[in-house]
């Protein structure tokens, strides 16, 4: 099949790596891609906000399936655009409609959806500039700590956890009155703080049926032992030891099934991945957030553990036949460790040559590129999260050690990575 994968990060490199292994793939295009995805297929210079250019490319190259990596094109309605064009309607499209993508694009929409379908989540209130004073009074009496979320997309940075009422009110003012996160924080969701351990669960749905992919746990903070500023993710492990069959049965019955059933009952078009950001509170799973796509860096451990043909799964979803599919997962653990630029998630420099990028890591490890670009025949750093090393192991500890070994060979100036990924499971 002629395939177009949209995106350019580490998630897309992992997806391209998996797609390129499919017996169905011929050829694979990635737009815009990065130097890593170029090893798996052909990069195409397309702007993901230019739907007309994407459509023209699909028609010219006779694309048969489109897989969307990042959330923004989905939130902006790329699925609806494709379905509105007669010449594009026959293309298998993996990604939800604009309405379905609101599960990620609007925190208040997602919370209301969960409330309608009795899906367990933290209690919450939402406020806008019109209800600002009411919000201030609410925060003054709210138990600590206080979680505040920008309603819209904020590049993974729209969540603030405040340890005092003074801090909460100051952040609330910055978000609503001073647009700290731009339009994303015109509405703010205030949530009760949940104490527990997080995990990420992924499902692929055809809008009625679903399959559950290998679960993962990511590490969001920059510092060892989960300290410091929040980032886009410093690493991930899969499987998650506490995600026992009993726990995952609760996740499926209380969260995944009601979510997919709710989408179907409300007539929301959704063919694609659902990311369930969960928290385990004393053995009970609750939803922290939905994403309308695969996570990053979780994809970099989920795809290596997925034994099914990814295109086969996507076509089954597009043809509403997921009830005929059974997911198979590699029994080995997989761990990814992200290498970031000095100063990230604050200001950082780019353009440093990356040395040691080869395919000679053995069968246990692979490097997925994220913030990289080709310059003067060299691959250089071009972002905060530059690349990640994923390794297999019979245990999480073994996989961590193998990834750390590879990180001694792949290097750029100012490179930093956490040495304690998976620390609570080692």
N, C-alpha and C positions, 0 to 999 in steps of 0.2 A: 504493500500500500504506500501511497505517496503521502508523507506525513509532514505537518508543520507544527513545531513546538514553539510557543511564545515565551520569551523571558531571557534573562541574561545572568542569573546568579548561580550560587552553588546548588540550589534546588534544581535549576534547569540543567546543570551539568549532570547531576545524578539521574534526572529523568532521561536526558539524552543518552547517557551511558546504558540505562536499562532499555530504552526504546531501540537502540542500535543493535541489541542482542536478539530482537524479535525476528522470527522467520518471516513475518509479514512486512518488515520494513524495507522499502526500496522506492525512492530514497528518503532520507531524513533531512529536513531543513530546520534550522533554529534561528529565530529572529528576536533580538539582534544577536544573541549568543555571546560567547566570550572565547578566548583562546582554548579553553578546555573543551567546550562543546564542539569546537572545530575538529577535534580528534574523533568525534562520533558521527558527524554529518557535515552539512554545508551551512555556514553562517550566512544570514541575509540581513542587510542593513534596512530594517523596517522600524518605523516609529510606532510603538504600540498604542498611541493615542490616535493614529491616522487610520481609521477603520477602512476608508476607501482604498488606501495603498495595500492594506492587508488583503482586502477582497480581490483587487486586481492581481496580486501575486498568486492567490489561490486559484483564480481562474486560469491564469497563464500557465501555471505549473500543474494544473489539474490535480490539486490537492484533494485527497480523499478523507483525511482526518486531521482535525485541529485539536491540539492539547494545550490548554492555557495554564501557564505556571503561576504568574503573579495575580493579585486580586484586583488591581486597578482597572484593567480592561473589562473585567467581569462586572465590577460595580458600576462602570460607565456604560454597560449594556451591549458588549460585543456579541453575546449570544443572540440578543433580540435583533441586532443589526443583521446577522447572518440569516436568521429565520425570516426576515422581511424581504430578502432578495431571492428571487426565484432561482437564479443561477447558483446560489450558495446553499440552498436548502437541503440538497442531497449529501452535503459534507457531514460526516460524523463530527460532532462538536462536543468536546469534553470540558464542561464548565457550565454553571447555572445561568439562568435568566437574570436580568437586572433585579427583579423582585427577590429571587432566591439569594442573590449576592448581598442583599440587605442584611442577611444574618451576620455578615462581617462588616458591611459598610455603615451600619447604624447600631450602636450598642443598645439604644432604647428600643429599637425594633426587635432585636434579638431577645431582650428581656421580656418584652410583651408577648412574643411568640412562645417563650418558655412558660410564661404564666398561663397562657391560653391552653397549653397542652400538658400542664402539670409536670414539667420537667424540673428537677431539683436544681436550684441555683441560689445565690445569696440574695437576701432582701435588698431592695433598692428604692431610690426616688430619683426623678430627673428634674432638672431645672434649666431655664433659659434666662436671657436678660430680663424678660418680663416678670419672671418669678425670682429674681436675684435676691431680694431682701428676704423672702421666705426661705430661700436656700441658706442664707447666712444664719438665720435663726435655727434652722434644722441642723446645721453643722455644729453650732454652739452646744447642742445637747446630744450630739451623736457619740456613741462609745468609740474609744480609741483602740487601735489605729483606724484611720478613715481612708477608704479607697475611692478615688475619683477618676473617672474615665471620660476622655473626650468622646463624644457620640460618634463622630465620623472617623475616616481613615487618617492616621497620623504617623505613618511609617513606623509603626511599632513603638512609638514613643509617647502615646497619649494617655498613659496610666501613671497616676501619682499616688503614692501611699504616704499619708501624713501621720506623724507621731504625736502631734499636738493640735489643739483647736485653733491656735493662732496661725500655725503653719497651714492648716486646712483652709481657713478663710482667706489667707493671702494667696494661696494657689488657686482657689475658687475665683477670686477677683482676676488673677492673671489669665485664667482660662476663658472666662465669660466676658469680662469687661475689656481686656487687653489682647484678646485673641492669641494667647500663647501658642496654640496649635492651629491658628488660622480658622477657617470655616469649620474645621472638625470639632472645635470646642464651643461653637455657638450654643450647643446643648451639652450639658454635663450630667453624667450618670453617677450618683453617689451610692456606693455599695457597702454592705457590712463586710468587714474583714474576716476571711476564713483562714483558720489555722490547720495546716495539713501539708501533704506533699503532692506536688503536681505531676501530671502525666498527660501525654498527648495520644489521643486515639483517632484513627483515620478510617473512614468508610468511603467506599465508592458506591454511588447509588444511581439507579436508572429512573428515579422518581417514584418508584413503588417498592422495588426490591433493593437489597444492598448486600455487600460483602464487607467484612471487617479486615483491614490490613494489619500487619504487625504494629504493635503499640511502641511508643518511645517516650523518653523523658529528656527534656532539654534543660540547659543551664543558662539562665538569662543574664546574670550579673557578671561584671567584668572581673571581679576579684575572687581569689581562692575562698572556698567555703561559702560561696554565694554572698559575697560582700561587694560594696561599691555600686556604681551606676548600672542601670539597666541597659542591656544591649539587644541586638537582634538575635543573640544566641551564641554562646561560646563553645557549645558542644552538645552531644546527645548520646544516649545509650538505648539499646534495644536488645532483648526484651527488658521489661521493667519487673524486677523480682516480686514486688507486691501485687502485681496485676495477675493474681491467681485466677483459675477458672471460675471460682465462686465470685470474686470481685468483678471479673469481666462479664459474668452473667447479669449482675446488677447493672453494669454499664449498658449492656445491650437492652435489657428489658425496661429500664427506667429512663434511658437517655437516647440511645440510637434509634430504637424502634419507634418511640413516640415522636422523635424529630422527623424521621422519614414519613411516618403516617400523617403527621401534621402538615408537611409540605404537600402530600398527595391530597389530603382532604380539603386544603385551601386552594387547590388548583395551581400551585406554584411550580413552574417548570424547573426541574433540577436534575440534570444529568451530569454527574461529575463527583469530585471529591468533597467530603465534608470533614473538616478538622474540628475535633472536640477537645478544647482545652479544659481539662478536668482537674479537680483536686480531691484527694482522698482524705476525708475528715473522719477519723476513727472508723475506717472501714467502709464508709458510705461515700459514693461518688457524687459530686456536684459539678455543674458546668460553670466555668469561669468565663469562657468565651467560645464563640463559633468562628471559624474561618471558612471561606468558600473555596479553598484550594489546599494543597499540601503545605506543610510547614517547612521552615528552613531554620536550623539545620537538621530537623528530624528526617526529612526526605533522604538525607545522605546516609542514614542507617536503615530506614524502612525499605528503600529500593534494593540495597544489597541483600536484605533478608527475604525479600519477596521472590519466591521461586516460580510463580506463574508468569506467562508471557504477558507483558503489560498491554500490548496492543490487543491481544485476545480479550483481556478484561475490558478495555475501553470500548471495543466493538460490541461486546456483550451488553455493556451499559447502554450504548447508543441504540441497540436493537431491542431493549427492554427484556433481556434474557439473563439477567444476573442471578435469577433463582436457579439457573442451571449450573452455576459456577461454584467451585470450592477453592478457597485460597489455601495455598501451601506456603509455609514459612521455613526458612533455614533454621535448624535447631541451634546453630552457633550464635553467640552474642556478636553484636556489631557496635563499635564505639567510634564516634567522630570527634575530633578536636579541631577547633577553629583557630587559625593563625590570623591575628589582627595587626593593624598598623599602630605604632606608638602614638598614644594620645586618644585613641578610640575609646569610648564613643563621643569624645569631645573633638577638638580640632586635631588634624593629623596631616602629615605630608604624604604625597604620592610620587610615583615614578621611580621607585627603587627596583633594580633588577632582582628577579627571583631565580636563585640558583638551585640546582638539584631536581628540577622538574623532568623526570624521566618516567618510563614505564617499568623500571627495574626494581620494584618494591617487593616482588614476590607475589604469590597468589593471595596472600593474606591481607594486602593493603592496596588502597587506591587514593589518589589525590583528586579532589573535586575543586575546580577553580571557581571563584566568585568575583571579587573585585580585582580583575586583572585585565591587561590589554597588551597588544603587540606593539612594540615601538623599536624601530631600527633593528629588526631581526631578533629582538629580545622580548621576553615576557616580563612585564613590570607591574608593580602594585598600582591599583587604580581605585581603591576604595578602603573603607574601614575594615570590613571582613574580607580578607584577601583570598584565602583558600582554606580547605579543611582536609585532614587526613582521616580516612575511615579504615578501620581494620577489623578483621574477624578474630574471634578467640573462643576457646571452649568455655571461658568465663569472662565476665566484664573486666575483671582485673587484667587478665591476659591480653584482651583486646586493647585496653588502655596502654599497657606497656608497649605493645607493638606499634600503636600510633605514635607514641612518644619517641620510639626508636627512629621512625621515619622522619619525624620533625627535627632530628639532629642533622639530617642531610638536605632538607629543603629549607631555604633560608632567604630572607631579605633584610635590609638594614632597618633596625627598630622593631623587628618582629616580636610579638608577644603572644603567648597562649597560656591557658590555665593548665596546671599540672595535676589538678584534682578532679577532673571530670569523672563522674561515677563514684565519687568518694564515699557516699553513704552505702554503697553496695559492694565495696571491695573488702 
